[in-house]
Amino acid sequence: MRRPLGWWVSDRSFVQQEVKSILSYQRDRYVETSELTFPFIDDVSGTIRGYRVFTACRTVDGKVFRLEDHLGRLFDSAAGIHMKPPLSVERLRSLVHEIVEKNLRISGTGDLLLEIVFSGGLIGDTMKQSGKGAHLYVAVRPLVVPLPELYENGVVLATFRFQRMCAQVKLLNYVGAIVGHQTVAPEHDAYEVLFVDPNDRQTILEGSTFTVFFVDAGREVVTPPLDGRILDSVTRRAVLEILADGAPARVREAPVRLDQLSEMGECFIASTTRAVLPVRRIDETTIGDGRPGPVTGSIMRAFDDYIANY
């Protein structure tokens, strides 16, 4: 059985019980995660205007996985929508380490998921910059990963014609993903939603919360390029680095179309909470023989080794 990367649960009440002993950070103070809130009136630009960016990172044995990548992308996202950050990179890095250490001391909890949010920063309910910067929130929860059988059998994806607004910015806006889950996901009994370019209705972009990879007939890994239509995923970077080191397959960044799916022998997705997760079907097209393939399996093992030795 695959080595678990965090808690896997079928009953979310487990997570609700665990957060009671975990601390999050709200603006300038610690609060219990179960008590974390977004104040409404003094952050209208965040609560009403949706002026928020974030990053979601995990810990590995008390160490934040690829923290510098997450911080860099978070500050780039803020710059991408002309948001003034609430504090410096150096101060946030120090605070994140402090948050993790405090939780480890208090509860000795296992791996954590940290969602770092920059919210608001405009004047009242206007669209003008206040000059004071956004508010900071760090939501901390137990890291919950997919059930083992999903790694063993693979998952199903449903395509949805949608491209995220400001695709290179990690906005706190998942309306497209939510609509996809209410519509196409039930139609295909799918685990997740895969976005397809709404203009040409063929080019595969990214998942609602993940990057997608394919393995072609030549056993080469292919993934959509960073062409302004998808997010620069931190887990994507890690997978590409592992593959660039020479094992276990060659990789190239190139567009993949829906009409090419029948040519693909394998498929997998990658994200912070999932690591590398196989895909067995997209809509009604079975990928390969409908089971996780050997290249995907080797990449899963390589990624697990990377995590274990991080």
N, C-alpha and C positions, 0 to 999 in steps of 0.2 A: 504493500500500500504506500502511496505517495506520502512523504513526510509533510505533516501539517505545518502551515506557515502562521497560524494564529488559531483563535477559537473557531470551530465550526459547529453551528447549532441549527436545529430545525425549529426551535422555539425561541423567538426573540425576547421572551420574558427574561431569559438568562441574561441578556445584555442589559435590560432595564434594571435588573438587580445589581449587576456589576458596576454600573455608572454611579451608584450611590456612594461608592468609596473612591471615586476618581475626581480630581480637581481640574477645572478648566480655567480660562483667563478671560475676564470681561473688562475691557478698556484699560483699567489700571489696578485691578485687584483679582485675587483668586476667588472662585465660587465653586460650589459643588456642581458637577456637570448636569445633574438633574435640575439645578436652579438657574442655569445659564439662560439669559434672555437678550433680545435685541430691544433696547429702549426705543419707543416709537416716535414721540413728538420731536425729540431733539436729534433725530436722525431720519428726517423725512426723505432725504435724498437716497438713503439706503432702503428704508421700508416701503416707500411709495414709488420712488423713481427707479429702484433696482440698480443703484450705482454701487456695485459690489464686485470685488474679485477675491479669489481664494486659491489655495493649494491644499491638497490632501496628501499627507505623508505618513509613513508607518515607522515603528521602531523595530529593531532587530536586537534582541537581548539588551535593551536599554539604550541603544544607539539609533538615532534617526537615520533612516536609509536615504542616502544621497541628498542630505539636507541642503548642500550648496546649490544643487540643481533646482530644488524646490524654491529656495529663496530667490535665486536669480529669475526664475520664471514668474514668481509672484510680483516682484518689483517691475519686471518687464511688462506684465499685464497691467499694473497700475499706470505705468507710463503710456501704455497703449490707449488708455481712455482718459489721459490727462488728469489722473488722480494723484494727489499729494499723499505719500505714505505717512502713516502715523508715527513712525520712528525709523531709525537708520537700519541698514542691513546688519551692522555689527551688534546693535542693541537687540534686534529681534533674534539673531542667532543665539546670543547669550540667554535671552528669555526662554527660548524654546528648550535649550539644555536644562535650564532651571526648572521648567515645568515638568519635564520628563523625570528629572532627579527627584523632585518633590513627590511625584506620584509613586515612584519606586520606593521611596523611604516610608511613605504613609501606608501604602497598601501592599507593596511587593507584587503589584499586578504584573501580568504577562505583557505580551506585545500590545502596543497601543496604536490607534489611529488618531492623528492630529489634523484637524481642519483649521487652517489659519486664514482668517477672513479680514480684509480691509473693507470697511463699510462707510459710505457717505463722504462727507467733507465739503458739501455745498452749503450755501447760506439758506437757512430755514427751508421753505418749500420752493425756492428759486432754482435756477440752473447755473447760478454763479458760484465760483469758487470762494470758499470762506477764507482760504489762506492758512487755516489751522490744521489741515490734514484730515485724513479719514480716521475712523475709530478702529481699534484692534480687538479682535476676538480670536481665541484659540479654543476650539471645542475638542475635548479629549474623551475618547471612548475606547472600549476594548476593540482590538482588531478582530473582525469576523470574516472568515474566508468561506468560499463555497464548500459544499459537502464533498467528501472524497469521491463519491460515485460520479460526480460531474467531471472530475479529472480522468476517471477511468473510462467513462463512456462518451464523453464529449457533450456539447450543448447545441441547441438550435438557435439560430438568429433569424429575425424577420427584418426585411428591408423596409425603409421608410424614406420617402423623398423629402429630404430636409438638409439644410446646411446651417450650422450655428452662426449667429450674429457675431461679428468680430472673432472669427474662428481661431485666430492666433492668441486670443486673450481668454484666460480661464475665468469667465463670468460666472456669477452665482445665478444662472438662469438655465433651467432644464425643462422649459415648456415643451420643446420639440421632443425630448425623450419621453416626457410624461404622456403627450398625445400619442406617440408611437406605441407606448405600452397599453394604452386604452383601445387602440385600433388594430394595428397589424400584428402585434405580439399574440393576442388571443387567437387570431385567425390561423396562425401557424404553430400554436402551442409552443411559443418560443421563450427562451430564457432571457434574451436581450434583443435590443433594437440596433440595426446597422444602418447608418445614414448613407443615402445615395444622392448624388448631385441632382437637385430638383430641375435643373435646366436641361441637361442631356438625358436624364433619367436612366443612366447607365453606369457612370463612374462611381465606384465605391469610395467613400470618404473615410469615415471613422465610426466607431460605435458611440452610443450615448454616453458611455463612461469608460471607453477603452480604445486601444489601437488594434487594428486587424492586420494579420499576416497570412500569406498564402504560400504553399509549396507547389511549384509547377512540375511539369513532367520531367524536367531535368534535375529535379530535387534541389532547385534553387529557391531560396526564400524571397518573396516579393512583398513589399509593403508600400502603401500610398506615400508619395513624396510630400515634403513640407513645402507646398506650393501656395500657401496662404489660405487653403480651404480646410485644414485640419490643425489640431492643437499639437504642439511639440511636447508629447508625453514624456515624462521622466522615465517611466518603465520602458517605453519605446527606445529611449536612448540606451538604457542598460542592455536590452536585448540586442541592439545593433552593435554595441561594444563587444558583447560576448561572441557574436557571429564574426565580427571583424578580427577577432583574435585567432581565427582559423578553425574554430570548431563550434558546432558540429556540421555547418553547412555554409555555402556561399549565400550572399544576400545582395539584393539591389532594390533601390527605391524607384518605383514606376507605377503609373496608373493601372488599376485593375477594373475591368468592366463586368457587369452582370453576365453578359453573353460569353465570358471567358470562364465562368465558374465550372463548367463541365470539364475544362482542361486542367483544373487544379486537383492535385492528388491529396492535399492536406490543407487545413486551415486552423489557425489558433488566434486567440485574442490575448492581450496583455494589459494589466492595470495594477495599481498599487495594492488593492485588496485581493486580486485574483492571481497575481504573478502571471504564469503562462497557463492558459486553459484551452483545451482542444475544442474544435467545432466539428460537428458531424453533418449538419445540414444547414443550408441557407434558403429560406422560404421552402420550396418543394424540391430544391436541387440537392441531392446527396453529394457530399464532398468525398471523393475517393470511393472507398468501400464502406463508408459510413461509420468507420471506427478511427480513433486516434492513430495516426500513422507513425512510422519509425523516426522521421525527421523531427516531428513535433515532440515525440517522446524524448529524444536526445536533447532537444532544446529545453524541455521542462527540467530534465536532470541537471543540465548545465546551469540553468537559472537557480535551481535549488542549491547547488553547490556554491554559486556566487553569493546567495543570501547567507548560507551557513558560514561562509568564510569572510563575511563583510566586516 
